[in-house]
Each structure stands twice: as C-alpha cells, then as structure tokens.
Amino acid sequence: MSSKNEVEALLFSSGRAMEIGDIARICRADVDEIKQSLEELRKEYDDNQKPLLLVQDGTKWKLTVRESYSH
C-alpha cells in the first residue's frame, strides 16, 4: 500500500487535524515521504473538485468537507 493511501485513510478515519510527525509515526514512514504524499493528495482533491478537501492548518493537516457541500 502506498503512503498516500495510508495517509488518506488515516486522516479520514481520525476525523481530526494531525501533525506530520504523528502521521509519519503511525504510517511508519519518513516525514519527507509523508509531506510528498500530503501535497499529492491536496493536488488531487483540488484538481478534481471532490466534496472533500485536504487542508493544512499551521503544522497540522486534516480532511474536511468543502463549503459548497457542508449544507
């Protein structure tokens, strides 16, 4: 399984913002690999205008629902 899929599953299932270091520890991956996965995921969500959105809030990352779908 790729780190990108693991990161996505972790953020989805956690339901909260998570630090990159915590994501890396749980996924047993290098922080740089996690950073790359997060950027790839963010681009995929942005490019495809999916209902979910990957956002960075300071040093934390989270999956959230786009405002247009929050009703």
All heavy atoms as TSV, in Angstrom:
chain	resi	resn	atom	element	x	y	z
A	1	MET	N	N	0.854	-1.179	0.000
A	1	MET	CA	C	0.000	0.000	0.000
A	1	MET	C	C	0.897	1.238	0.000
A	1	MET	O	O	1.886	1.285	0.702
A	1	MET	CB	C	-0.883	-0.032	1.253
A	1	MET	CG	C	-1.879	1.090	1.307
A	1	MET	SD	S	-2.902	1.142	2.794
A	1	MET	CE	C	-3.477	-0.520	2.943
A	2	SER	N	N	0.522	2.211	-0.783
A	2	SER	CA	C	1.343	3.419	-0.841
A	2	SER	C	C	1.093	4.305	0.370
A	2	SER	O	O	0.034	4.249	0.987
A	2	SER	CB	C	1.027	4.214	-2.115
A	2	SER	OG	O	-0.205	4.883	-1.988
A	3	SER	N	N	2.074	5.120	0.704
A	3	SER	CA	C	1.900	6.024	1.830
A	3	SER	C	C	0.755	6.986	1.596
A	3	SER	O	O	0.079	7.370	2.522
A	3	SER	CB	C	3.098	6.902	2.100
A	3	SER	OG	O	4.268	6.431	1.825
A	4	LYS	N	N	0.555	7.383	0.349
A	4	LYS	CA	C	-0.510	8.330	0.042
A	4	LYS	C	C	-1.859	7.744	0.459
A	4	LYS	O	O	-2.663	8.429	1.088
A	4	LYS	CB	C	-0.494	8.676	-1.444
A	4	LYS	CG	C	-1.488	9.748	-1.820
A	4	LYS	CD	C	-1.282	10.222	-3.243
A	4	LYS	CE	C	-1.697	9.158	-4.211
A	4	LYS	NZ	N	-1.734	9.604	-5.600
A	5	ASN	N	N	-2.102	6.484	0.123
A	5	ASN	CA	C	-3.356	5.840	0.505
A	5	ASN	C	C	-3.462	5.685	2.021
A	5	ASN	O	O	-4.535	5.867	2.596
A	5	ASN	CB	C	-3.502	4.482	-0.169
A	5	ASN	CG	C	-3.733	4.595	-1.656
A	5	ASN	OD1	O	-4.146	5.633	-2.158
A	5	ASN	ND2	N	-3.437	3.535	-2.373
A	6	GLU	N	N	-2.366	5.348	2.662
A	6	GLU	CA	C	-2.360	5.219	4.116
A	6	GLU	C	C	-2.642	6.559	4.786
A	6	GLU	O	O	-3.415	6.624	5.749
A	6	GLU	CB	C	-1.012	4.691	4.605
A	6	GLU	CG	C	-0.762	3.246	4.291
A	6	GLU	CD	C	0.575	2.795	4.799
A	6	GLU	OE1	O	0.653	2.430	5.994
A	6	GLU	OE2	O	1.536	2.832	4.017
A	7	VAL	N	N	-2.029	7.611	4.283
A	7	VAL	CA	C	-2.234	8.954	4.836
A	7	VAL	C	C	-3.693	9.360	4.678
A	7	VAL	O	O	-4.326	9.858	5.617
A	7	VAL	CB	C	-1.297	9.980	4.163
A	7	VAL	CG1	C	-1.688	11.401	4.513
A	7	VAL	CG2	C	0.150	9.714	4.553
A	8	GLU	N	N	-4.240	9.138	3.506
A	8	GLU	CA	C	-5.633	9.486	3.248
A	8	GLU	C	C	-6.566	8.716	4.191
A	8	GLU	O	O	-7.472	9.300	4.787
A	8	GLU	CB	C	-5.981	9.187	1.792
A	8	GLU	CG	C	-7.378	9.602	1.400
A	8	GLU	CD	C	-7.634	9.363	-0.079
A	8	GLU	OE1	O	-7.098	8.391	-0.652
A	8	GLU	OE2	O	-8.398	10.165	-0.656
A	9	ALA	N	N	-6.356	7.426	4.328
A	9	ALA	CA	C	-7.183	6.606	5.210
A	9	ALA	C	C	-7.052	7.058	6.665
A	9	ALA	O	O	-8.050	7.127	7.392
A	9	ALA	CB	C	-6.788	5.137	5.074
A	10	LEU	N	N	-5.841	7.375	7.081
A	10	LEU	CA	C	-5.609	7.813	8.456
A	10	LEU	C	C	-6.325	9.128	8.743
A	10	LEU	O	O	-7.023	9.262	9.749
A	10	LEU	CB	C	-4.104	7.958	8.711
A	10	LEU	CG	C	-3.705	8.478	10.084
A	10	LEU	CD1	C	-4.198	7.546	11.190
A	10	LEU	CD2	C	-2.197	8.650	10.156
A	11	LEU	N	N	-6.181	10.098	7.863
A	11	LEU	CA	C	-6.828	11.394	8.075
A	11	LEU	C	C	-8.352	11.262	8.043
A	11	LEU	O	O	-9.056	11.891	8.837
A	11	LEU	CB	C	-6.359	12.409	7.028
A	11	LEU	CG	C	-4.924	12.881	7.183
A	11	LEU	CD1	C	-4.526	13.759	6.008
A	11	LEU	CD2	C	-4.732	13.640	8.500
A	12	PHE	N	N	-8.862	10.436	7.142
A	12	PHE	CA	C	-10.299	10.232	7.053
A	12	PHE	C	C	-10.834	9.585	8.328
A	12	PHE	O	O	-11.828	10.030	8.901
A	12	PHE	CB	C	-10.645	9.379	5.833
A	12	PHE	CG	C	-12.114	9.156	5.668
A	12	PHE	CD1	C	-12.919	10.122	5.091
A	12	PHE	CD2	C	-12.694	7.973	6.100
A	12	PHE	CE1	C	-14.279	9.925	4.958
A	12	PHE	CE2	C	-14.051	7.764	5.965
A	12	PHE	CZ	C	-14.847	8.741	5.396
A	13	SER	N	N	-10.165	8.537	8.767
A	13	SER	CA	C	-10.665	7.789	9.923
A	13	SER	C	C	-10.458	8.522	11.242
A	13	SER	O	O	-11.228	8.345	12.178
A	13	SER	CB	C	-10.023	6.400	9.986
A	13	SER	OG	O	-8.636	6.501	10.198
A	14	SER	N	N	-9.435	9.372	11.313
A	14	SER	CA	C	-9.176	10.081	12.575
A	14	SER	C	C	-10.208	11.173	12.826
A	14	SER	O	O	-10.543	11.456	13.970
A	14	SER	CB	C	-7.772	10.685	12.587
A	14	SER	OG	O	-7.719	11.827	11.760
A	15	GLY	N	N	-10.672	11.813	11.756
A	15	GLY	CA	C	-11.659	12.865	11.907
A	15	GLY	C	C	-11.134	14.127	12.573
A	15	GLY	O	O	-11.899	14.956	13.043
A	16	ARG	N	N	-9.825	14.264	12.615
A	16	ARG	CA	C	-9.234	15.441	13.258
A	16	ARG	C	C	-7.956	15.840	12.541
A	16	ARG	O	O	-7.414	15.077	11.751
A	16	ARG	CB	C	-8.934	15.163	14.726
A	16	ARG	CG	C	-7.907	14.057	14.931
A	16	ARG	CD	C	-7.637	13.788	16.410
A	16	ARG	NE	N	-6.756	12.657	16.602
A	16	ARG	CZ	C	-5.427	12.718	16.583
A	16	ARG	NH1	N	-4.815	13.865	16.384
A	16	ARG	NH2	N	-4.694	11.645	16.770
A	17	ALA	N	N	-7.473	17.043	12.853
A	17	ALA	CA	C	-6.206	17.510	12.292
A	17	ALA	C	C	-5.057	16.760	12.962
A	17	ALA	O	O	-5.108	16.489	14.158
A	17	ALA	CB	C	-6.062	19.004	12.504
A	18	MET	N	N	-4.049	16.423	12.166
A	18	MET	CA	C	-2.914	15.665	12.691
A	18	MET	C	C	-1.595	16.291	12.261
A	18	MET	O	O	-1.474	16.793	11.147
A	18	MET	CB	C	-2.970	14.217	12.192
A	18	MET	CG	C	-4.195	13.452	12.654
A	18	MET	SD	S	-4.139	11.725	12.146
A	18	MET	CE	C	-2.841	11.126	13.228
A	19	GLU	N	N	-0.618	16.227	13.144
A	19	GLU	CA	C	0.744	16.684	12.859
A	19	GLU	C	C	1.421	15.711	11.893
A	19	GLU	O	O	1.175	14.503	11.951
A	19	GLU	CB	C	1.578	16.734	14.144
A	19	GLU	CG	C	1.105	17.724	15.176
A	19	GLU	CD	C	1.581	19.140	14.896
A	19	GLU	OE1	O	2.432	19.327	14.003
A	19	GLU	OE2	O	1.077	20.042	15.576
A	20	ILE	N	N	2.281	16.251	11.036
A	20	ILE	CA	C	3.010	15.406	10.081
A	20	ILE	C	C	3.822	14.330	10.808
A	20	ILE	O	O	3.843	13.176	10.384
A	20	ILE	CB	C	3.926	16.255	9.179
A	20	ILE	CG1	C	3.083	17.085	8.218
A	20	ILE	CG2	C	4.880	15.369	8.391
A	20	ILE	CD1	C	3.886	17.999	7.326
A	21	GLY	N	N	4.460	14.694	11.887
A	21	GLY	CA	C	5.255	13.728	12.648
A	21	GLY	C	C	4.425	12.567	13.156
A	21	GLY	O	O	4.869	11.412	13.140
A	22	ASP	N	N	3.211	12.856	13.615
A	22	ASP	CA	C	2.314	11.791	14.090
A	22	ASP	C	C	1.857	10.904	12.933
A	22	ASP	O	O	1.783	9.686	13.070
A	22	ASP	CB	C	1.099	12.392	14.799
A	22	ASP	CG	C	1.468	13.080	16.101
A	22	ASP	OD1	O	2.507	12.718	16.696
A	22	ASP	OD2	O	0.718	13.979	16.516
A	23	ILE	N	N	1.569	11.533	11.796
A	23	ILE	CA	C	1.171	10.760	10.615
A	23	ILE	C	C	2.314	9.828	10.205
A	23	ILE	O	O	2.102	8.645	9.943
A	23	ILE	CB	C	0.782	11.694	9.454
A	23	ILE	CG1	C	-0.436	12.544	9.826
A	23	ILE	CG2	C	0.517	10.879	8.177
A	23	ILE	CD1	C	-0.728	13.677	8.860
A	24	ALA	N	N	3.526	10.367	10.167
A	24	ALA	CA	C	4.693	9.573	9.781
A	24	ALA	C	C	4.904	8.402	10.739
A	24	ALA	O	O	5.176	7.272	10.308
A	24	ALA	CB	C	5.941	10.454	9.735
A	25	ARG	N	N	4.763	8.666	12.034
A	25	ARG	CA	C	4.968	7.614	13.034
A	25	ARG	C	C	3.940	6.503	12.861
A	25	ARG	O	O	4.280	5.317	12.833
A	25	ARG	CB	C	4.883	8.214	14.437
A	25	ARG	CG	C	5.117	7.228	15.561
A	25	ARG	CD	C	5.023	7.888	16.934
A	25	ARG	NE	N	3.865	8.745	17.115
A	25	ARG	CZ	C	2.624	8.327	17.358
A	25	ARG	NH1	N	2.382	7.032	17.433
A	25	ARG	NH2	N	1.632	9.172	17.526
A	26	ILE	N	N	2.679	6.881	12.711
A	26	ILE	CA	C	1.618	5.885	12.589
A	26	ILE	C	C	1.756	5.091	11.286
A	26	ILE	O	O	1.543	3.874	11.263
A	26	ILE	CB	C	0.232	6.554	12.679
A	26	ILE	CG1	C	0.029	7.096	14.100
A	26	ILE	CG2	C	-0.879	5.588	12.297
A	26	ILE	CD1	C	-1.142	8.038	14.251
A	27	CYS	N	N	2.139	5.771	10.201
A	27	CYS	CA	C	2.305	5.107	8.898
A	27	CYS	C	C	3.665	4.423	8.762
A	27	CYS	O	O	3.928	3.782	7.745
A	27	CYS	CB	C	2.128	6.121	7.765
A	27	CYS	SG	S	0.451	6.744	7.603
A	28	ARG	N	N	4.518	4.618	9.766
A	28	ARG	CA	C	5.881	4.069	9.729
A	28	ARG	C	C	6.608	4.488	8.457
A	28	ARG	O	O	7.115	3.664	7.698
A	28	ARG	CB	C	5.856	2.557	9.859
A	28	ARG	CG	C	5.331	2.089	11.175
A	28	ARG	CD	C	5.415	0.594	11.318
A	28	ARG	NE	N	4.883	0.206	12.608
A	28	ARG	CZ	C	4.111	-0.838	12.803
A	28	ARG	NH1	N	3.792	-1.609	11.790
A	28	ARG	NH2	N	3.676	-1.124	13.997
A	29	ALA	N	N	6.579	5.807	8.230
A	29	ALA	CA	C	7.194	6.372	7.030
A	29	ALA	C	C	8.038	7.580	7.415
A	29	ALA	O	O	7.905	8.131	8.505
A	29	ALA	CB	C	6.116	6.774	6.030
A	30	ASP	N	N	8.871	7.988	6.499
A	30	ASP	CA	C	9.721	9.162	6.661
A	30	ASP	C	C	8.868	10.429	6.533
A	30	ASP	O	O	7.932	10.475	5.736
A	30	ASP	CB	C	10.799	9.118	5.569
A	30	ASP	CG	C	11.765	10.252	5.670
A	30	ASP	OD1	O	12.648	10.191	6.544
A	30	ASP	OD2	O	11.618	11.219	4.891
A	31	VAL	N	N	9.185	11.450	7.310
A	31	VAL	CA	C	8.439	12.713	7.281
A	31	VAL	C	C	8.417	13.310	5.876
A	31	VAL	O	O	7.386	13.813	5.415
A	31	VAL	CB	C	8.993	13.717	8.316
A	31	VAL	CG1	C	8.372	15.095	8.133
A	31	VAL	CG2	C	8.753	13.212	9.733
A	32	ASP	N	N	9.534	13.246	5.168
A	32	ASP	CA	C	9.574	13.794	3.802
A	32	ASP	C	C	8.625	13.041	2.869
A	32	ASP	O	O	7.988	13.639	2.007
A	32	ASP	CB	C	11.001	13.763	3.241
A	32	ASP	CG	C	11.905	14.777	3.923
A	32	ASP	OD1	O	11.382	15.798	4.421
A	32	ASP	OD2	O	13.121	14.551	3.953
A	33	GLU	N	N	8.535	11.738	3.044
A	33	GLU	CA	C	7.617	10.933	2.236
A	33	GLU	C	C	6.168	11.334	2.531
A	33	GLU	O	O	5.337	11.442	1.621
A	33	GLU	CB	C	7.827	9.453	2.538
A	33	GLU	CG	C	6.982	8.525	1.719
A	33	GLU	CD	C	7.211	7.058	2.062
A	33	GLU	OE1	O	8.124	6.739	2.833
A	33	GLU	OE2	O	6.436	6.237	1.551
A	34	ILE	N	N	5.880	11.585	3.800
A	34	ILE	CA	C	4.531	11.993	4.196
A	34	ILE	C	C	4.213	13.372	3.629
A	34	ILE	O	O	3.105	13.607	3.125
A	34	ILE	CB	C	4.370	11.972	5.728
A	34	ILE	CG1	C	4.545	10.550	6.270
A	34	ILE	CG2	C	3.027	12.568	6.145
A	34	ILE	CD1	C	3.584	9.522	5.715
A	35	LYS	N	N	5.164	14.294	3.681
A	35	LYS	CA	C	4.961	15.624	3.103
A	35	LYS	C	C	4.614	15.520	1.619
A	35	LYS	O	O	3.700	16.182	1.136
A	35	LYS	CB	C	6.208	16.496	3.276
A	35	LYS	CG	C	6.406	17.005	4.669
A	35	LYS	CD	C	7.667	17.852	4.745
A	35	LYS	CE	C	7.959	18.282	6.159
A	35	LYS	NZ	N	9.211	19.047	6.262
A	36	GLN	N	N	5.341	14.680	0.915
A	36	GLN	CA	C	5.092	14.487	-0.517
A	36	GLN	C	C	3.693	13.898	-0.739
A	36	GLN	O	O	2.952	14.343	-1.611
A	36	GLN	CB	C	6.149	13.579	-1.126
A	36	GLN	CG	C	5.955	13.353	-2.613
A	36	GLN	CD	C	7.030	12.464	-3.216
A	36	GLN	OE1	O	8.070	12.239	-2.622
A	36	GLN	NE2	N	6.766	11.962	-4.397
A	37	SER	N	N	3.333	12.924	0.063
A	37	SER	CA	C	2.012	12.306	-0.054
A	37	SER	C	C	0.905	13.322	0.203
A	37	SER	O	O	-0.107	13.352	-0.509
A	37	SER	CB	C	1.872	11.147	0.933
A	37	SER	OG	O	2.738	10.098	0.596
A	38	LEU	N	N	1.088	14.159	1.215
A	38	LEU	CA	C	0.093	15.178	1.542
A	38	LEU	C	C	-0.081	16.177	0.393
A	38	LEU	O	O	-1.203	16.539	0.042
A	38	LEU	CB	C	0.476	15.910	2.823
A	38	LEU	CG	C	0.291	15.114	4.110
A	38	LEU	CD1	C	1.041	15.779	5.266
A	38	LEU	CD2	C	-1.183	14.960	4.450
A	39	GLU	N	N	1.026	16.596	-0.190
A	39	GLU	CA	C	0.949	17.538	-1.311
A	39	GLU	C	C	0.273	16.909	-2.524
A	39	GLU	O	O	-0.531	17.552	-3.203
A	39	GLU	CB	C	2.342	18.061	-1.677
A	39	GLU	CG	C	2.942	19.001	-0.648
A	39	GLU	CD	C	2.101	20.246	-0.378
A	39	GLU	OE1	O	1.322	20.678	-1.254
A	39	GLU	OE2	O	2.226	20.797	0.726
A	40	GLU	N	N	0.584	15.641	-2.790
A	40	GLU	CA	C	-0.058	14.939	-3.905
A	40	GLU	C	C	-1.560	14.808	-3.665
A	40	GLU	O	O	-2.362	15.032	-4.570
A	40	GLU	CB	C	0.563	13.557	-4.094
A	40	GLU	CG	C	1.959	13.583	-4.668
A	40	GLU	CD	C	2.601	12.205	-4.722
A	40	GLU	OE1	O	1.893	11.178	-4.556
A	40	GLU	OE2	O	3.826	12.143	-4.920
A	41	LEU	N	N	-1.934	14.460	-2.446
A	41	LEU	CA	C	-3.349	14.336	-2.116
A	41	LEU	C	C	-4.067	15.676	-2.225
A	41	LEU	O	O	-5.171	15.751	-2.759
A	41	LEU	CB	C	-3.516	13.787	-0.695
A	41	LEU	CG	C	-3.321	12.295	-0.525
A	41	LEU	CD1	C	-3.232	11.934	0.953
A	41	LEU	CD2	C	-4.453	11.527	-1.195
A	42	ARG	N	N	-3.441	16.725	-1.728
A	42	ARG	CA	C	-4.067	18.044	-1.798
A	42	ARG	C	C	-4.324	18.424	-3.253
A	42	ARG	O	O	-5.385	18.911	-3.602
A	42	ARG	CB	C	-3.212	19.102	-1.102
A	42	ARG	CG	C	-3.861	20.472	-1.216
A	42	ARG	CD	C	-3.328	21.549	-0.355
A	42	ARG	NE	N	-1.907	21.613	-0.166
A	42	ARG	CZ	C	-1.353	22.414	0.735
A	42	ARG	NH1	N	-2.104	23.190	1.493
A	42	ARG	NH2	N	-0.054	22.452	0.861
A	43	LYS	N	N	-3.340	18.165	-4.100
A	43	LYS	CA	C	-3.484	18.488	-5.526
A	43	LYS	C	C	-4.615	17.671	-6.151
A	43	LYS	O	O	-5.425	18.202	-6.908
A	43	LYS	CB	C	-2.169	18.240	-6.251
A	43	LYS	CG	C	-2.196	18.631	-7.723
A	43	LYS	CD	C	-0.834	18.511	-8.343
A	43	LYS	CE	C	-0.752	18.822	-9.795
A	43	LYS	NZ	N	-1.897	19.276	-10.505
A	44	GLU	N	N	-4.692	16.391	-5.834
A	44	GLU	CA	C	-5.758	15.541	-6.369
A	44	GLU	C	C	-7.136	16.044	-5.945
A	44	GLU	O	O	-8.059	16.105	-6.756
A	44	GLU	CB	C	-5.583	14.098	-5.899
A	44	GLU	CG	C	-4.462	13.367	-6.601
A	44	GLU	CD	C	-4.260	11.963	-6.074
A	44	GLU	OE1	O	-5.194	11.389	-5.454
A	44	GLU	OE2	O	-3.160	11.433	-6.268
A	45	TYR	N	N	-7.269	16.390	-4.678
A	45	TYR	CA	C	-8.557	16.891	-4.192
A	45	TYR	C	C	-8.895	18.223	-4.849
A	45	TYR	O	O	-10.048	18.465	-5.208
A	45	TYR	CB	C	-8.559	17.037	-2.667
A	45	TYR	CG	C	-8.811	15.739	-1.945
A	45	TYR	CD1	C	-7.761	15.022	-1.384
A	45	TYR	CD2	C	-10.094	15.227	-1.822
A	45	TYR	CE1	C	-7.980	13.827	-0.719
A	45	TYR	CE2	C	-10.333	14.031	-1.168
A	45	TYR	CZ	C	-9.276	13.338	-0.616
A	45	TYR	OH	O	-9.509	12.150	0.034
A	46	ASP	N	N	-7.927	19.092	-5.009
A	46	ASP	CA	C	-8.165	20.395	-5.632
A	46	ASP	C	C	-8.489	20.262	-7.118
A	46	ASP	O	O	-9.407	20.892	-7.617
A	46	ASP	CB	C	-6.960	21.314	-5.458
A	46	ASP	CG	C	-6.793	21.816	-4.038
A	46	ASP	OD1	O	-7.736	21.645	-3.227
A	46	ASP	OD2	O	-5.730	22.377	-3.734
A	47	ASP	N	N	-7.724	19.439	-7.827
A	47	ASP	CA	C	-7.894	19.294	-9.268
A	47	ASP	C	C	-9.236	18.668	-9.641
A	47	ASP	O	O	-9.795	18.979	-10.680
A	47	ASP	CB	C	-6.766	18.454	-9.880
A	47	ASP	CG	C	-5.437	19.184	-9.909
A	47	ASP	OD1	O	-5.415	20.404	-9.630
A	47	ASP	OD2	O	-4.422	18.528	-10.194
A	48	ASN	N	N	-9.735	17.795	-8.817
A	48	ASN	CA	C	-10.957	17.069	-9.139
A	48	ASN	C	C	-12.201	17.653	-8.492
A	48	ASN	O	O	-13.287	17.110	-8.657
A	48	ASN	CB	C	-10.809	15.591	-8.751
A	48	ASN	CG	C	-9.728	14.913	-9.565
A	48	ASN	OD1	O	-9.651	15.120	-10.768
A	48	ASN	ND2	N	-8.900	14.125	-8.926
A	49	GLN	N	N	-12.049	18.730	-7.743
A	49	GLN	CA	C	-13.180	19.372	-7.074
A	49	GLN	C	C	-14.061	18.359	-6.335
A	49	GLN	O	O	-15.286	18.383	-6.435
A	49	GLN	CB	C	-14.005	20.181	-8.078
A	49	GLN	CG	C	-13.294	21.402	-8.599
A	49	GLN	CD	C	-13.069	22.433	-7.495
A	49	GLN	OE1	O	-14.004	22.867	-6.861
A	49	GLN	NE2	N	-11.834	22.817	-7.267
A	50	LYS	N	N	-13.410	17.480	-5.603
A	50	LYS	CA	C	-14.133	16.481	-4.824
A	50	LYS	C	C	-14.832	17.160	-3.638
A	50	LYS	O	O	-14.450	18.253	-3.238
A	50	LYS	CB	C	-13.166	15.418	-4.317
A	50	LYS	CG	C	-12.579	14.573	-5.425
A	50	LYS	CD	C	-11.709	13.489	-4.866
A	50	LYS	CE	C	-11.167	12.624	-5.986
A	50	LYS	NZ	N	-10.428	11.486	-5.488
A	51	PRO	N	N	-15.825	16.508	-3.060
A	51	PRO	CA	C	-16.517	17.080	-1.907
A	51	PRO	C	C	-15.599	17.259	-0.691
A	51	PRO	O	O	-15.834	18.120	0.139
A	51	PRO	CB	C	-17.616	16.075	-1.586
A	51	PRO	CG	C	-17.779	15.262	-2.810
A	51	PRO	CD	C	-16.457	15.283	-3.516
A	52	LEU	N	N	-14.564	16.438	-0.615
A	52	LEU	CA	C	-13.610	16.577	0.477
A	52	LEU	C	C	-12.457	17.475	0.061
A	52	LEU	O	O	-12.139	17.596	-1.115
A	52	LEU	CB	C	-13.068	15.214	0.901
A	52	LEU	CG	C	-14.070	14.248	1.508
A	52	LEU	CD1	C	-13.398	12.926	1.830
A	52	LEU	CD2	C	-14.720	14.833	2.743
A	53	LEU	N	N	-11.829	18.045	1.054
A	53	LEU	CA	C	-10.740	18.981	0.837
A	53	LEU	C	C	-9.650	18.673	1.859
A	53	LEU	O	O	-9.957	18.442	3.035
A	53	LEU	CB	C	-11.286	20.399	1.048
A	53	LEU	CG	C	-10.391	21.580	0.836
A	53	LEU	CD1	C	-9.972	21.678	-0.623
A	53	LEU	CD2	C	-11.132	22.850	1.241
A	54	LEU	N	N	-8.412	18.634	1.424
A	54	LEU	CA	C	-7.293	18.428	2.331
A	54	LEU	C	C	-6.692	19.793	2.630
A	54	LEU	O	O	-6.282	20.510	1.719
A	54	LEU	CB	C	-6.245	17.511	1.701
A	54	LEU	CG	C	-5.021	17.198	2.561
A	54	LEU	CD1	C	-5.420	16.465	3.831
A	54	LEU	CD2	C	-4.015	16.387	1.781
A	55	VAL	N	N	-6.683	20.157	3.899
A	55	VAL	CA	C	-6.197	21.481	4.278
A	55	VAL	C	C	-5.086	21.377	5.315
A	55	VAL	O	O	-5.049	20.460	6.128
A	55	VAL	CB	C	-7.329	22.377	4.822
A	55	VAL	CG1	C	-8.334	22.695	3.755
A	55	VAL	CG2	C	-8.001	21.764	6.024
A	56	GLN	N	N	-4.207	22.361	5.237
A	56	GLN	CA	C	-3.140	22.486	6.215
A	56	GLN	C	C	-3.508	23.642	7.133
A	56	GLN	O	O	-3.842	24.733	6.673
A	56	GLN	CB	C	-1.810	22.766	5.519
A	56	GLN	CG	C	-0.649	22.842	6.472
A	56	GLN	CD	C	0.672	23.063	5.756
A	56	GLN	OE1	O	0.716	23.373	4.570
A	56	GLN	NE2	N	1.745	22.920	6.481
A	57	ASP	N	N	-3.472	23.385	8.425
A	57	ASP	CA	C	-3.777	24.394	9.425
A	57	ASP	C	C	-2.560	24.501	10.337
A	57	ASP	O	O	-2.399	23.701	11.258
A	57	ASP	CB	C	-5.027	23.988	10.205
A	57	ASP	CG	C	-5.463	25.033	11.209
A	57	ASP	OD1	O	-4.984	26.181	11.131
A	57	ASP	OD2	O	-6.292	24.700	12.081
A	58	GLY	N	N	-1.681	25.439	10.006
A	58	GLY	CA	C	-0.417	25.540	10.741
A	58	GLY	C	C	0.448	24.343	10.426
A	58	GLY	O	O	0.793	24.098	9.275
A	59	THR	N	N	0.732	23.558	11.437
A	59	THR	CA	C	1.561	22.359	11.240
A	59	THR	C	C	0.720	21.092	11.159
A	59	THR	O	O	1.260	19.996	11.130
A	59	THR	CB	C	2.589	22.217	12.379
A	59	THR	OG1	O	1.877	22.116	13.624
A	59	THR	CG2	C	3.539	23.395	12.411
A	60	LYS	N	N	-0.590	21.257	11.156
A	60	LYS	CA	C	-1.487	20.099	11.123
A	60	LYS	C	C	-2.213	20.014	9.784
A	60	LYS	O	O	-2.402	21.017	9.106
A	60	LYS	CB	C	-2.513	20.190	12.250
A	60	LYS	CG	C	-1.896	20.108	13.622
A	60	LYS	CD	C	-2.945	20.150	14.688
A	60	LYS	CE	C	-2.291	20.009	16.059
A	60	LYS	NZ	N	-3.301	19.946	17.114
A	61	TRP	N	N	-2.614	18.799	9.446
A	61	TRP	CA	C	-3.345	18.520	8.214
A	61	TRP	C	C	-4.644	17.817	8.568
A	61	TRP	O	O	-4.697	17.040	9.521
A	61	TRP	CB	C	-2.522	17.615	7.313
A	61	TRP	CG	C	-1.335	18.287	6.716
A	61	TRP	CD1	C	-0.145	18.540	7.332
A	61	TRP	CD2	C	-1.219	18.795	5.399
A	61	TRP	NE1	N	0.709	19.171	6.469
A	61	TRP	CE2	C	0.073	19.346	5.269
A	61	TRP	CE3	C	-2.068	18.833	4.308
A	61	TRP	CZ2	C	0.523	19.924	4.104
A	61	TRP	CZ3	C	-1.616	19.412	3.134
A	61	TRP	CH2	C	-0.329	19.945	3.036
A	62	LYS	N	N	-5.699	18.098	7.767
A	62	LYS	CA	C	-6.965	17.413	8.006
A	62	LYS	C	C	-7.785	17.343	6.722
A	62	LYS	O	O	-7.610	18.147	5.804
A	62	LYS	CB	C	-7.770	18.117	9.089
A	62	LYS	CG	C	-8.245	19.494	8.709
A	62	LYS	CD	C	-9.043	20.121	9.839
A	62	LYS	CE	C	-9.470	21.538	9.452
A	62	LYS	NZ	N	-10.279	22.142	10.488
A	63	LEU	N	N	-8.663	16.360	6.691
A	63	LEU	CA	C	-9.661	16.257	5.628
A	63	LEU	C	C	-10.925	16.922	6.143
A	63	LEU	O	O	-11.322	16.713	7.290
A	63	LEU	CB	C	-9.962	14.791	5.308
A	63	LEU	CG	C	-9.003	14.102	4.364
A	63	LEU	CD1	C	-9.362	12.620	4.247
A	63	LEU	CD2	C	-9.018	14.741	2.999
A	64	THR	N	N	-11.545	17.705	5.306
A	64	THR	CA	C	-12.782	18.375	5.676
A	64	THR	C	C	-13.697	18.438	4.461
A	64	THR	O	O	-13.275	18.138	3.350
A	64	THR	CB	C	-12.481	19.787	6.237
A	64	THR	OG1	O	-13.664	20.322	6.813
A	64	THR	CG2	C	-11.940	20.713	5.173
A	65	VAL	N	N	-14.922	18.828	4.675
A	65	VAL	CA	C	-15.898	18.930	3.597
A	65	VAL	C	C	-15.821	20.337	2.997
A	65	VAL	O	O	-15.744	21.329	3.730
A	65	VAL	CB	C	-17.312	18.651	4.135
A	65	VAL	CG1	C	-18.367	18.845	3.045
A	65	VAL	CG2	C	-17.392	17.253	4.705
A	66	ARG	N	N	-15.847	20.396	1.674
A	66	ARG	CA	C	-15.874	21.705	1.004
A	66	ARG	C	C	-17.103	22.482	1.448
A	66	ARG	O	O	-18.163	21.900	1.694
A	66	ARG	CB	C	-15.931	21.541	-0.516
A	66	ARG	CG	C	-14.653	21.182	-1.134
A	66	ARG	CD	C	-14.765	21.228	-2.652
A	66	ARG	NE	N	-13.604	20.598	-3.218
A	66	ARG	CZ	C	-12.425	21.207	-3.361
A	66	ARG	NH1	N	-12.298	22.448	-3.014
A	66	ARG	NH2	N	-11.404	20.546	-3.855
A	67	GLU	N	N	-16.954	23.774	1.535
A	67	GLU	CA	C	-18.045	24.639	1.982
A	67	GLU	C	C	-19.303	24.440	1.141
A	67	GLU	O	O	-20.415	24.423	1.679
A	67	GLU	CB	C	-17.593	26.097	1.916
A	67	GLU	CG	C	-18.520	27.033	2.634
A	67	GLU	CD	C	-17.966	28.436	2.691
A	67	GLU	OE1	O	-16.772	28.610	3.010
A	67	GLU	OE2	O	-18.743	29.359	2.404
A	68	SER	N	N	-19.153	24.246	-0.152
A	68	SER	CA	C	-20.321	24.091	-1.025
A	68	SER	C	C	-21.097	22.792	-0.748
A	68	SER	O	O	-22.222	22.635	-1.213
A	68	SER	CB	C	-19.913	24.147	-2.490
A	68	SER	OG	O	-18.967	23.149	-2.790
A	69	TYR	N	N	-20.502	21.858	0.002
A	69	TYR	CA	C	-21.176	20.611	0.340
A	69	TYR	C	C	-21.550	20.522	1.816
A	69	TYR	O	O	-22.061	19.506	2.271
A	69	TYR	CB	C	-20.268	19.401	0.021
A	69	TYR	CG	C	-20.085	19.178	-1.454
A	69	TYR	CD1	C	-19.011	19.759	-2.129
A	69	TYR	CD2	C	-20.949	18.387	-2.166
A	69	TYR	CE1	C	-18.829	19.561	-3.490
A	69	TYR	CE2	C	-20.776	18.168	-3.527
A	69	TYR	CZ	C	-19.720	18.758	-4.175
A	69	TYR	OH	O	-19.543	18.551	-5.510
A	70	SER	N	N	-21.310	21.559	2.571
A	70	SER	CA	C	-21.493	21.484	4.023
A	70	SER	C	C	-22.940	21.643	4.482
A	70	SER	O	O	-23.222	21.561	5.653
A	70	SER	CB	C	-20.604	22.514	4.724
A	70	SER	OG	O	-21.003	23.818	4.355
A	71	HIS	N	N	-23.845	21.875	3.581
A	71	HIS	CA	C	-25.253	22.015	3.958
A	71	HIS	C	C	-25.761	20.667	4.355
A	71	HIS	O	O	-26.452	20.300	5.090
A	71	HIS	CB	C	-26.089	22.594	2.828
A	71	HIS	CG	C	-25.973	21.833	1.544
A	71	HIS	ND1	N	-24.935	22.055	0.673
A	71	HIS	CD2	C	-26.721	20.856	0.991
A	71	HIS	CE1	C	-25.072	21.248	-0.369
A	71	HIS	NE2	N	-26.134	20.522	-0.200
